[in-house]
Amino acid sequence: MPGAAYLLAVGLNLPPEVAVGVILVGCCPGGTASNVMAYLARTNVALSVAVSSVATLISPILTPALIYLLASQWLPVSGKDMLLSTVQIVLIPIILGIIFKWILKDKAEEGAKILPLISVIGIVGVISAVVAGNKDNILESGLAIFGVVVLHNLIGLLLGFFISKWCKFPHADQKAISIEVGMQNSGLTAALATAHFSPLTAVPSAIFSVWHNITGPLIATYWAKKVAKKDQEMKSDKNTQVS
């Protein structure tokens, strides 16, 4: 995704703020939504969770490094400041979660039930703030940014699927990797863009957040139906053999 974002930015001669925004999306790890989509698509959920977990843990180092490497030709990038921001957004909540679980033990399990809702509300709040603060920019260049976001998402889904297919992974793994590569942590992207760049830089992440939550369920539904159909055919064959 980082390479695809860079090639799109160069190939389409995107404005600096938009180019950096697209690269930010590509350089961030996958979000938890990809794990949900992997489950709904009846793919290898364990692989999806493992990939997103590892990507999230290494993102405080890898994300700022990739952004500095790929985006600094358009806008100044402070790798140190971005590293600190990524640690604050990604690692500190994880560490606090581990500490609270260790201290509260059983009570932490009860509290964890409402955390997904809080997370969704937080992400929606960030994206809403980005959209509200950039309504003029979105009206002016939103269609062009939307086109780039659609291409970026499509490239990620296809690359994840066909590279894993070329590596001869099981079909369930191919689908899981496709979803994992195609869906990004747009909340983290929007937060980094808002903190370190101009408001326009956050627009691609806001649009990506909406778009990948459309393509993700569509793909998951399609693959889940194929699996269900295959299971039904196998069940029918077994019943025929028994008869």
Secondary structure, 3 states (H helix, E strand, C coil): CHHHHHHHHHHCCCCHHHHHHHHHHHHCCCCHHHHHHHHHCCCCHHHHHHHHHHHHHHHHHHHHHHHHHHHCCCCCCCHHHHHHHHHHHHHHHHHHHHHHHHHHCHHHHHHHCCHHHHHHHHHHHHHHHHHHHCHHHHHHHHHHHHHHHHHHHHHHHHHHHHHHHHCCCCHHHHHHHHHHHHCCCHHHHHHHHHHHCCHHHHHHHHHHHHHHHHHHHHHHHHHHHHHHHHHHHHHHHHHHHHC
